[in-house]
Amino acid sequence: MDDLGLKVAGTHIGINTLLGDELKKTVDFNTILENKNLIVPGLPGEYTNSKAAWLKTADIMNEISEKLKPYGMRVGYHNHTGEFQHKEGEAAPFDIFFGATNKDVIMQLDIGHALHGGADPVSILKRYPGRAITVHVKDYSSTNDKALVGEGDVKWDEVFELCETTAGTEWYIVEQETYAYPPLESVKHCIENLRKMGK
């Protein structure tokens, strides 16, 4: 990374690496990487199987957040589609969790997963200002499962305006999980599409 002039935007790590004695090892490793964003990309069922579990998980993440502050690091959560599935009349797990975490717990919003899960990424960014420190720039299309960034249903103009004004976004992480072209060619098309959008 040093040879290529690259910086670490963040890591995806299991919550187990942030608990007990493992936290110090994780901090030491990420200090070497000069990474300050420790993102949990999913949780085992006992952390997410009920509203009470999500609230307990929020408390755990708040505690981790406080422990990381002396090191200049932050903990966060990366959503998939399931966090937006909920019974009528109940809050979505995403809102239960982020409504109960402190403002220092990063909301790594995966734009494509949010839209695919039935949520409105623009509304989420408005609801949680200053929390979307890192954003997964991924499209979603209801008619094309291989849509590249800029080719789906995401309202990118509104997303980028919020990211660059009130959302607190420091990193855009372009992500493509399905491929209309070979992977590197897909990356090239995503970059070209972003440039057309002025990004």
C-alpha positions in Angstrom: 0.0 0.0 0.0 2.8 2.4 0.8 4.5 1.6 -2.5 1.3 2.4 -4.4 0.4 5.5 -2.4 -2.8 3.9 -1.1 -4.7 4.6 2.2 -7.1 2.4 4.0 -10.7 3.5 3.9 -11.7 1.0 6.6 -11.9 -2.7 7.4 -14.7 -5.2 7.5 -14.2 -7.2 10.7 -16.2 -9.5 12.9 -17.6 -8.1 16.2 -15.6 -10.8 18.0 -12.4 -8.9 17.1 -13.7 -5.9 19.0 -14.6 -7.7 22.3 -12.5 -8.5 25.3 -8.8 -9.1 24.8 -9.2 -9.2 21.0 -9.9 -5.4 20.9 -6.2 -4.5 21.7 -4.9 -6.9 19.0 -7.4 -5.3 16.5 -6.3 -1.7 17.5 -2.6 -2.7 17.2 -3.1 -4.1 13.7 -5.2 -1.2 12.5 -2.7 1.3 13.9 -0.1 -0.3 11.6 -2.5 0.1 8.7 -3.2 3.7 9.7 -6.9 2.7 9.6 -9.4 4.5 11.8 -12.7 2.9 10.6 -13.5 -0.5 12.0 -16.7 -1.7 10.4 -18.7 -4.7 11.3 -20.3 -6.0 8.1 -22.9 -8.3 9.6 -23.7 -9.9 12.9 -24.5 -13.4 14.2 -28.2 -14.1 15.0 -27.9 -13.6 18.7 -27.1 -9.9 18.1 -30.0 -9.4 15.7 -32.9 -11.8 16.3 -35.1 -9.4 18.1 -35.6 -5.7 18.9 -34.1 -6.4 22.4 -31.0 -8.0 20.7 -30.6 -5.0 18.4 -30.8 -2.6 21.4 -28.2 -4.7 23.3 -26.0 -4.7 20.2 -26.3 -0.9 20.0 -25.1 -0.7 23.7 -22.1 -3.0 22.9 -21.2 -0.8 19.9 -21.5 2.3 22.0 -19.1 0.8 24.5 -16.6 -0.2 21.8 -16.9 3.3 20.3 -15.8 4.9 23.7 -12.9 2.4 24.0 -11.7 3.3 20.5 -11.7 7.1 21.0 -8.2 7.3 22.7 -6.8 5.6 19.5 -8.6 8.0 17.1 -10.6 5.0 15.8 -14.3 4.5 15.1 -16.5 1.5 15.0 -19.4 1.2 12.6 -21.9 -1.1 10.9 -22.4 -2.0 7.3 -26.0 -2.8 6.2 -27.3 -5.4 3.9 -31.0 -5.8 2.9 -32.3 -7.6 6.0 -31.9 -4.6 8.3 -34.8 -3.0 6.5 -37.2 -5.9 6.7 -39.8 -5.4 9.5 -43.3 -6.0 10.5 -45.9 -3.4 9.8 -46.1 -0.9 12.6 -42.6 -1.7 13.9 -39.3 0.2 13.2 -36.8 -1.5 10.9 -33.9 -3.1 12.7 -31.6 -0.5 10.9 -33.5 2.3 12.7 -33.7 0.5 16.0 -29.9 0.1 15.9 -28.9 3.5 14.6 -31.5 5.2 16.8 -29.8 3.7 19.8 -26.2 4.1 18.9 -24.3 7.3 19.6 -23.3 9.7 16.8 -19.7 8.3 16.8 -20.9 4.9 15.6 -20.4 5.0 11.8 -23.3 4.2 9.5 -21.6 2.6 6.6 -24.6 2.9 4.3 -24.6 0.4 1.4 -26.8 2.4 -1.0 -27.7 -0.6 -3.3 -28.5 -2.9 -0.4 -30.7 -0.2 1.2 -32.7 0.4 -1.9 -32.9 -3.4 -2.6 -34.2 -3.8 1.0 -37.1 -1.4 0.4 -35.5 1.6 2.1 -34.9 5.1 0.6 -31.1 5.9 0.9 -31.9 9.6 0.6 -34.3 9.5 3.5 -31.7 7.6 5.6 -29.0 10.1 4.9 -31.4 12.9 6.0 -32.4 11.0 9.1 -28.9 10.4 10.3 -26.8 13.5 9.5 -23.1 13.3 10.1 -23.2 9.5 10.4 -22.4 8.2 6.9 -18.6 8.5 7.2 -18.0 5.8 4.6 -20.6 5.0 1.9 -20.7 1.9 -0.3 -21.5 3.4 -3.8 -23.4 0.5 -5.4 -26.5 0.7 -7.6 -29.6 -1.4 -7.5 -32.1 -1.9 -10.4 -35.4 -3.7 -10.1 -35.1 -4.8 -13.7 -31.3 -5.4 -14.2 -29.4 -7.4 -11.6 -26.1 -6.4 -13.2 -26.6 -2.7 -13.3 -23.4 -0.7 -12.8 -23.2 2.5 -10.8 -25.3 5.1 -12.6 -27.4 2.5 -14.4 -30.0 1.6 -11.8 -32.7 3.2 -9.7 -30.6 5.1 -7.2 -31.1 8.9 -7.1 -27.4 9.6 -7.2 -27.6 13.4 -7.5 -29.5 13.5 -4.2 -27.3 10.9 -2.5 -24.1 12.8 -3.5 -25.5 16.2 -2.5 -26.3 14.9 1.0 -23.0 13.0 1.3 -21.1 16.2 0.5 -23.1 18.5 2.7 -24.8 17.0 5.8 -23.9 13.3 5.9 -20.3 13.7 6.9 -19.0 11.4 4.2 -15.2 11.0 4.0 -14.9 8.0 1.8 -16.9 6.7 -1.2 -16.3 3.0 -1.7 -17.3 1.9 -5.2 -18.7 -1.6 -5.1 -19.9 -4.0 -7.8 -21.1 -7.5 -6.9 -22.6 -8.7 -10.1 -20.9 -8.2 -13.5 -22.2 -7.3 -16.9 -18.5 -7.4 -18.0 -15.3 -8.9 -16.6 -14.7 -7.4 -13.1 -11.9 -4.9 -14.1 -13.9 -3.8 -17.1 -17.0 -3.3 -14.8 -14.8 -1.2 -12.5 -13.8 0.9 -15.5 -17.4 1.5 -16.5 -18.4 2.4 -12.9 -15.6 5.0 -12.8 -16.6 6.4 -16.2 -20.2 6.6 -15.1 -19.2 8.4 -11.9 -17.2 10.9 -13.9 -20.2 11.6 -16.1 -22.0 12.4 -12.9 -19.2 14.9 -12.0 -17.6 12.6 -9.3 
